[in-house]
């Protein structure tokens, strides 16, 4: 296997563990509520707190990813979050659970900026969306594994075992990962394009209009995704009376299948059309918003499990177009020396805004209903598509030219 694709394989495995470790808690909401006596709002806070901490730590992680050795950043993050996951299995009460979720946010935030910068250095714009899309399918596998395994273990044994197993696997994988990263070509590590020191250089990213557009659509898409990730298992449990294991499978396997198809299709389309227009990724993303919006509306309002399943696949499919291209879209308008920092900027607003998804879902569960939050999100998607259209027409070509010149 060529080293640039071997890099994707190793990072793919890391991100499977990353998302399995953060997803596992959502399937266990009923079990955690029974053991710790947590309210619906506090259950939502397990997702919100993770995302808020993750988001606020991401700019620092991005700056470090442009200045520190990226092999060390990626491997160290894996070891840290795996340790936190292992310890979560020993949580004695709700307060300690929330504390560990915050620590998980800190440790996982270190991974993504450095990993995306590695992939951008190893893959040029002609294969970048494809590489990132393949990498992003690991998120789906991680959600499916975390959701399915945790639900099965909770029903048949004990919910704590899932944390112990996932944390141990991550710690064992850290050694071969670091050994591989020490052998990759130096150009993959991006050492020749390290960003200059100083906060002024980092904050200059906020003055790139097209990056602000990417940041906004990243925030909205992540809000919708985490609304579904966090509350779909419980939504199905409440609406259709499904058991934990069945709800975990329905909310993990089918949406991830749709997203996997969307990621791969969106990545290949973006790379193919990039040769015709450098704005190809933006055009694909705005189209996806116009289809994903109605899909999440239907997800919350269709009357049968079969039709909800179809809507979940459709929403996930078009979400895959967005998530497979958002990092590459940012790299189209950001100088190479600031790639990790750019991902940190995306995560800052994306995770801060999306952190309200699990929190609002908890508030809405027994009042207006999670389905009403999905209706609101569908409308927000349509407005975001219009905003991306404005950004492409108004700003993209100038920002792309400036990025290539630096």
C-alpha positions in Angstrom: 0.0 0.0 0.0 1.3 3.5 -0.9 2.3 5.4 2.2 -0.3 8.2 1.7 -3.1 5.6 1.8 -1.5 3.7 4.6 -1.6 6.9 6.5 -5.4 7.1 5.9 -5.7 3.5 7.1 -4.0 4.2 10.4 -5.8 7.4 11.0 -9.1 5.7 10.1 -8.6 3.2 12.9 -7.9 6.0 15.4 -11.0 7.8 14.4 -13.1 4.6 14.8 -12.0 4.5 18.4 -12.4 8.2 18.8 -16.1 8.1 17.9 -16.8 4.8 19.6 -15.5 6.3 22.8 -17.6 9.4 22.6 -20.8 7.7 21.2 -21.0 4.8 23.7 -22.6 7.0 26.4 -25.6 8.0 24.2 -26.9 4.4 23.8 -26.6 4.0 27.6 -28.8 6.9 28.6 -31.6 4.7 30.0 -29.1 2.6 32.0 -27.3 5.6 33.3 -30.5 7.3 34.2 -31.5 4.2 36.2 -28.2 3.8 38.0 -27.4 7.5 38.7 -30.9 9.0 38.7 -29.9 11.7 36.1 -32.6 13.9 34.7 -33.2 14.2 31.0 -31.4 17.6 31.0 -28.4 16.1 32.8 -28.3 13.3 30.3 -28.2 15.9 27.5 -25.3 17.6 29.4 -23.1 14.5 28.9 -23.1 15.3 25.2 -23.2 19.1 25.5 -20.4 19.3 28.0 -18.2 17.1 25.9 -18.8 19.2 22.7 -18.4 22.5 24.5 -15.0 21.5 26.1 -13.9 19.9 22.8 -14.8 23.1 20.9 -13.1 25.6 23.2 -10.0 23.5 23.3 -9.8 23.1 19.5 -8.2 26.4 18.7 -5.3 25.7 21.0 -5.1 22.2 19.6 -5.0 23.7 16.1 -2.2 26.1 16.9 -0.2 23.3 18.5 -0.8 21.1 15.5 0.8 23.7 13.3 3.8 24.0 15.6 4.4 20.7 17.4 5.3 17.4 15.9 2.0 16.0 14.5 3.0 12.4 15.1 3.3 13.1 18.8 0.0 15.1 18.8 -2.0 12.3 17.1 -0.5 9.4 19.2 -0.6 11.3 22.5 -4.3 12.2 21.9 -5.2 8.6 21.3 -3.5 7.5 24.5 -5.1 10.2 26.6 -8.7 9.7 25.4 -8.4 5.9 25.7 -7.3 6.3 29.3 -10.2 8.6 30.1 -12.6 6.1 28.4 -11.2 3.3 30.6 -11.7 5.4 33.7 -15.3 6.3 32.7 -16.1 2.6 33.3 -15.3 3.2 37.0 -17.4 6.4 37.4 -19.2 6.1 40.8 -21.8 8.9 40.2 -23.2 11.4 37.8 -20.8 14.2 38.8 -17.7 12.0 38.0 -19.3 10.9 34.7 -19.7 14.6 33.6 -16.1 15.3 34.8 -14.8 12.5 32.7 -16.8 13.6 29.7 -15.1 17.0 29.9 -11.7 15.3 30.1 -12.6 13.3 27.0 -13.4 16.5 25.2 -9.9 17.9 26.1 -8.0 14.8 25.1 -9.9 14.1 21.8 -9.6 17.8 20.7 -5.9 17.3 20.2 -6.4 14.7 17.5 -8.4 16.2 14.6 -6.4 19.3 13.7 -3.1 17.4 13.5 -4.7 14.5 11.7 -6.4 16.7 9.0 -3.1 18.5 8.5 -1.3 15.2 8.0 -3.9 14.1 5.4 -3.7 17.5 3.5 0.1 17.2 3.3 -0.1 13.7 2.0 -2.8 14.3 -0.5 -3.0 17.1 -3.1 -6.3 18.8 -4.1 -7.0 16.2 -6.8 -7.4 13.4 -4.2 -7.9 15.3 -1.0 -11.7 15.0 -0.8 -11.6 11.3 -1.6 -8.9 10.7 1.1 -10.8 12.7 3.8 -14.1 11.1 2.9 -12.6 7.6 3.3 -11.1 8.7 6.6 -14.5 10.2 7.7 -16.2 6.8 7.2 -14.3 5.8 10.4 -16.6 8.1 12.3 -19.6 6.0 11.1 -17.9 2.8 12.0 -17.1 4.2 15.4 -20.6 5.3 16.1 -22.0 2.0 14.9 -19.5 0.0 17.1 -20.0 2.2 20.1 -23.8 2.2 19.8 -24.2 -1.4 19.1 -21.7 -2.9 21.5 -22.7 -0.7 24.4 -26.4 -1.5 24.0 -25.8 -5.2 23.8 -23.4 -5.2 26.8 -25.8 -3.1 28.9 -28.7 -5.5 28.2 -26.8 -8.7 28.8 -24.0 -7.8 31.3 -23.1 -4.3 32.6 -22.8 -0.9 30.9 -19.3 -0.4 32.4 -17.7 -3.1 30.4 -18.0 -1.2 27.1 -15.8 1.6 28.4 -13.2 -0.8 29.7 -13.0 -2.7 26.4 -12.8 0.4 24.2 -10.3 2.2 26.4 -8.0 -0.9 26.5 -8.1 -1.3 22.7 -7.1 2.3 22.2 -4.1 2.1 24.5 -2.9 -1.1 22.7 -3.1 0.6 19.3 -1.0 3.7 20.3 2.3 1.9 20.0 2.0 0.7 16.4 0.5 4.0 15.4 3.5 6.0 16.6 5.9 3.5 15.0 4.2 4.0 11.7 4.2 7.8 11.9 7.9 7.8 12.6 8.4 6.1 9.2 6.2 8.2 7.0 7.9 10.6 4.5 8.8 13.9 6.0 6.6 15.8 3.6 3.5 14.2 5.2 4.4 15.8 8.5 4.3 19.3 7.0 7.4 20.3 8.9 8.5 22.6 6.0 5.3 24.6 6.2 5.1 25.3 10.0 3.1 28.4 10.8 5.0 31.3 12.2 4.7 31.9 15.9 2.3 34.6 17.2 -1.4 35.0 17.9 -1.7 37.6 15.1 -1.1 35.0 12.5 -3.7 32.6 13.9 -6.4 35.3 14.3 -5.8 36.4 10.7 -7.8 33.3 9.7 -11.0 34.9 11.1 -10.6 37.6 8.4 -10.9 35.1 5.5 -14.6 35.4 4.5 -14.9 32.0 2.9 -13.5 30.3 6.0 -16.2 32.1 8.0 -18.7 30.5 5.6 -17.2 27.1 6.1 -17.3 27.6 9.9 -21.0 28.5 9.8 -22.1 25.5 7.7 -19.8 23.2 9.8 -21.6 24.4 12.9 -25.1 23.9 11.5 -24.3 20.5 10.1 -22.6 19.3 13.3 -25.6 20.5 15.3 -27.9 18.4 13.2 -25.6 15.4 13.3 -25.3 15.4 17.1 -29.0 15.9 17.5 -29.5 12.7 15.7 -26.5 10.9 17.3 -27.5 11.9 20.8 -31.2 11.5 20.8 -32.2 9.1 18.0 -31.7 6.0 20.3 -33.9 7.5 23.0 -36.4 8.9 20.4 -36.9 5.4 19.0 -37.1 3.9 22.4 -39.8 6.4 23.4 -41.8 6.5 20.1 -41.7 2.9 19.1 -41.0 1.1 22.4 -37.7 -0.4 21.2 -35.3 -2.1 23.7 -31.8 -0.7 24.3 -30.1 -3.1 21.9 -32.6 -2.7 19.1 -32.7 1.1 19.5 -28.9 1.1 19.4 -28.8 -0.9 16.2 -31.5 1.2 14.5 -29.9 4.5 15.4 -26.3 3.4 14.7 -26.3 1.0 11.7 -28.8 2.6 9.3 -27.7 6.2 9.6 -24.1 5.2 9.3 -24.8 3.2 6.2 -26.3 6.3 4.6 -23.5 8.6 5.7 -20.9 6.2 4.4 -22.5 6.3 0.9 -22.7 10.1 1.1 -19.1 10.5 2.2 -17.7 8.4 -0.6 -20.0 9.8 -3.3 -19.4 13.4 -2.2 -15.7 12.9 -2.0 -15.4 11.4 -5.5 -17.7 14.1 -7.0 -15.7 16.9 -5.4 -12.4 15.7 -6.7 -13.8 15.1 -10.2 -15.4 18.5 -10.5 -12.5 20.3 -8.8 -10.6 20.2 -12.2 -13.6 22.2 -13.7 -14.0 24.6 -10.8 -12.0 25.1 -7.6 -15.4 25.9 -5.9 -16.7 22.4 -6.5 -16.7 21.4 -2.8 -18.8 24.5 -1.9 -21.3 23.7 -4.6 -21.7 20.1 -3.5 -22.1 21.2 0.1 -24.8 23.8 -0.6 -26.8 21.2 -2.6 -26.5 18.7 0.3 -28.0 21.3 2.7 -31.1 21.7 0.5 -31.7 17.9 0.6 -30.7 17.2 4.2 -33.1 19.9 5.6 -36.3 18.2 4.5 -34.8 14.8 5.4 -34.3 15.6 9.1 -37.8 17.2 9.2 -39.3 13.9 8.0 -37.0 11.9 10.4 -38.8 13.5 13.3 -42.3 13.3 11.9 -42.9 10.1 9.9 -45.3 7.7 11.7 -43.6 4.3 11.2 -40.2 2.8 12.1 -39.7 1.8 8.4 -40.3 5.3 7.1 -38.2 6.9 9.9 -35.4 4.5 8.9 -35.5 5.7 5.3 -35.5 9.4 6.4 -32.5 8.7 8.7 -30.6 7.1 5.8 -31.5 10.1 3.5 -30.4 12.7 6.1 -27.2 10.8 6.7 -26.5 10.4 3.0 -26.6 14.1 2.4 -24.8 14.9 5.6 -22.0 12.7 4.2 -21.6 15.1 1.3 -21.0 17.9 3.8 -18.7 16.2 6.3 -16.6 14.6 3.5 -15.8 18.0 2.0 -15.8 20.6 4.8 -12.1 20.1 5.8 -11.0 20.1 2.1 -13.2 23.2 1.5 -11.4 25.0 4.3 -8.0 24.0 2.8 -9.1 25.5 -0.5 -9.2 29.0 1.0 -6.5 28.7 3.8 -2.7 28.9 3.3 -1.0 25.5 3.9 0.9 26.7 7.0 -2.4 27.1 8.9 -4.3 23.9 8.1 -4.4 22.5 11.6 -5.3 26.0 12.9 -8.1 26.2 10.4 -9.6 22.9 11.7 -9.3 24.3 15.2 -11.4 27.3 14.1 -14.0 25.1 12.6 -14.2 23.0 15.7 -14.5 26.0 18.0 -17.8 27.2 16.6 -18.9 23.9 15.3 -18.7 22.1 18.6 -19.8 25.1 20.7 -23.1 25.4 18.6 -23.6 21.7 18.2 -23.2 21.3 22.0 -26.7 22.8 22.3 -28.1 19.8 20.3 -28.0 17.2 23.1 -28.9 19.9 25.7 -31.9 21.1 23.8 -33.0 17.5 23.0 -33.0 16.8 26.8 -35.1 19.9 27.5 -37.5 19.1 24.7 -37.9 15.4 25.3 -40.8 15.6 27.7 -42.1 19.1 26.7 -42.4 20.0 23.0 -40.7 16.7 21.8 -37.4 16.0 20.1 -39.3 15.9 16.8 -40.0 19.7 17.1 -36.3 20.4 17.4 -35.8 18.4 14.2 -38.3 20.6 12.4 -36.4 23.7 13.5 -33.1 22.1 12.4 -34.6 21.3 8.9 -35.4 25.0 8.4 -32.0 26.0 9.6 -30.4 23.7 7.0 -32.3 25.5 4.2 -31.2 28.9 5.3 -27.6 27.7 5.6 -27.7 26.5 2.0 -28.6 30.0 0.9 -25.8 31.4 3.0 -23.3 29.1 1.3 -24.6 30.1 -2.1 -24.0 33.8 -1.2 -20.5 33.0 0.1 -19.5 31.2 -3.1 -20.6 34.0 -5.4 -19.3 36.8 -3.2 -16.0 35.6 -1.7 -14.7 32.2 -2.9 -12.6 33.0 -6.0 -10.7 35.9 -4.3 -10.0 33.8 -1.1 -8.9 30.8 -3.1 -6.5 32.9 -5.2 -5.0 34.4 -2.0 -4.5 31.0 -0.4 -2.7 29.6 -3.4 -0.4 32.6 -3.5 0.9 32.2 0.1 
